[in-house]
Amino acid sequence: MDLSKILSISGKSGLFQVVSQLKNAVLVESIIDKKRFPAFAHEKISSLEEIAVFTATEDKPLKEILKTIYDKQEGKAAPDAKSDNKILQTFFLEVVPDYDPDRVYISDIRKIISWYNLLVEHQLLDFPEPEEKQEEKEGDVKSEGEEKLIEPVTEVEGSKPKETKKKKTSSKKTDSAKTLKNK
């Protein structure tokens, strides 16, 4: 899913896809009604890739939040963005348990949920499996001969000489740092 091509434009409802770059603007297409128009630099344009939500520790990218909602809802629509405030806050708290309620307003929650529902409705959300999981699935189908070839490689990677070299290198750095302090 490439959220960098999906935009939010201040003062306009809905989301927009980038069609092409013009000389002084960006040609966008509304996801809702497929109408095209230029979006100029003086309009506040935000890519969904750049948006993050305030949490207690650090900002959480919108992409991760959308994936969490997608997994929780099993690819189906979330509660209506026009629902009661308490319903939306409870839902959002389940999705992002550490969000900062002092800086994330109910209007922000409504906007995120409406964006999610719009993206799901138009089938613009797809979360490919991470490469590690794909490799694990491919590894499950291996024959016995292939497993034997892989085992020795694993043993070589975890050998002790490599570990001792790392320890010696780090001790040399500390010895040289002590020498510099003494001078």
C-alpha positions in Angstrom: 0.0 0.0 0.0 1.5 3.3 -1.1 0.0 6.1 1.0 2.4 8.7 -0.4 0.1 8.9 -3.5 -3.0 9.5 -1.4 -3.6 13.0 -0.2 -5.7 15.0 2.2 -6.4 18.6 1.1 -7.4 21.2 3.7 -10.9 22.5 3.1 -11.9 19.6 0.9 -13.7 16.5 2.2 -12.5 13.1 1.3 -9.2 11.8 0.0 -7.5 12.3 -3.3 -5.1 10.3 -5.5 -2.2 11.9 -7.3 -2.7 11.6 -11.1 0.3 13.6 -12.3 2.6 16.6 -11.5 1.8 19.9 -13.3 4.0 22.9 -13.6 2.5 24.8 -10.6 0.3 22.2 -9.1 -0.5 18.5 -8.6 -3.4 17.0 -10.6 -5.5 15.0 -8.2 -8.5 12.7 -8.5 -11.2 12.4 -5.8 -11.5 8.9 -4.5 -15.2 9.4 -3.9 -16.5 10.8 -7.2 -13.4 10.5 -9.5 -13.4 14.2 -10.4 -10.0 15.6 -11.3 -8.7 19.0 -10.5 -5.4 20.8 -9.8 -4.3 21.2 -6.2 -2.0 24.2 -5.9 0.9 24.9 -3.5 -1.0 27.5 -1.4 -3.5 24.8 -0.4 -2.5 22.7 2.6 -1.8 19.2 1.1 -0.8 16.3 3.3 0.2 12.9 2.1 -1.2 10.1 4.3 2.4 8.7 4.5 3.5 11.8 6.4 0.7 11.8 9.0 1.3 10.4 12.4 -0.7 10.3 15.7 0.5 11.5 19.0 1.1 8.8 21.6 2.5 8.7 25.1 5.9 7.7 23.9 6.5 8.7 20.3 4.4 9.5 17.2 2.8 6.5 15.5 2.6 6.6 11.7 -0.9 6.5 10.2 0.0 3.5 8.1 0.5 1.4 11.2 -2.8 2.6 12.7 -4.6 1.7 9.4 -3.0 -1.7 9.4 -4.1 -2.3 13.1 -7.7 -1.3 12.2 -7.6 -3.5 9.1 -6.4 -6.5 11.2 -8.9 -5.8 14.0 -11.8 -5.4 11.6 -10.6 -8.3 9.4 -10.6 -6.0 6.3 -14.1 -4.8 6.9 -15.3 -1.2 7.6 -14.8 0.4 11.0 -17.7 2.0 13.0 -19.3 5.0 11.3 -17.3 8.2 11.8 -20.6 9.9 12.7 -21.1 7.6 15.7 -21.2 8.7 19.3 -18.0 10.2 20.6 -17.7 7.5 23.3 -18.0 4.7 20.8 -15.3 6.2 18.6 -13.0 6.9 21.5 -13.4 3.3 22.8 -12.7 1.9 19.4 -9.7 4.1 18.9 -8.4 3.2 22.3 -8.5 -0.5 21.3 -6.5 0.3 18.2 -4.0 2.7 19.7 -4.0 2.1 23.4 -1.3 4.7 24.2 -2.6 7.6 22.1 -2.4 11.0 23.8 -6.1 12.1 24.5 -4.9 15.7 25.3 -3.5 16.1 21.8 -5.6 13.7 19.7 -9.1 15.3 19.5 -12.3 13.5 18.6 -12.3 15.3 15.3 -8.9 13.6 14.5 -10.3 10.2 15.4 -13.4 10.8 13.2 -11.1 11.8 10.3 -8.9 8.7 10.7 -11.9 6.4 10.9 -13.6 8.0 7.9 -10.3 7.8 5.9 -10.0 4.1 6.8 -13.6 3.4 5.8 -13.1 5.3 2.5 -10.0 3.4 1.7 -11.6 0.0 2.5 -14.7 0.9 0.5 -12.6 1.7 -2.6 -10.3 -1.3 -2.0 -7.2 0.9 -1.7 -5.8 -0.8 1.4 -3.6 -3.9 0.9 -1.1 -4.9 3.4 1.4 -7.4 1.8 2.9 -9.9 4.2 6.4 -9.1 5.5 9.2 -10.8 3.6 10.2 -12.8 6.7 6.8 -14.4 6.8 6.8 -15.2 3.1 10.3 -16.8 3.5 9.0 -18.9 6.5 6.0 -20.1 4.4 8.4 -21.1 1.6 10.7 -22.8 4.1 7.8 -25.0 5.3 7.6 -26.6 1.9 11.3 -27.6 1.8 12.3 -31.2 1.2 14.5 -33.2 3.6 17.6 -32.7 1.3 17.2 -28.9 1.4 17.0 -28.8 5.2 20.3 -30.7 5.5 22.0 -28.1 3.2 20.7 -25.2 5.4 21.8 -26.6 8.8 25.6 -26.4 8.3 25.2 -22.7 7.1 23.4 -21.9 10.4 26.2 -23.5 12.4 28.9 -21.5 10.6 27.1 -18.2 11.2 26.8 -18.8 15.0 30.4 -20.0 15.5 32.4 -18.8 18.5 35.4 -17.3 16.7 33.2 -14.5 15.3 32.0 -13.6 18.8 35.5 -13.5 20.3 36.6 -11.2 17.5 33.8 -8.8 18.3 34.8 -8.8 22.0 38.5 -8.2 21.2 37.6 -5.3 18.9 35.4 -3.6 21.5 38.1 -4.0 24.2 40.7 -2.4 21.9 38.4 0.6 21.5 38.1 1.0 25.2 41.9 0.6 25.7 42.5 3.4 23.2 39.9 5.6 24.8 41.6 5.1 28.2 44.9 5.9 26.6 43.5 9.2 25.2 42.1 10.1 28.6 45.4 9.5 30.4 47.3 11.8 27.9 
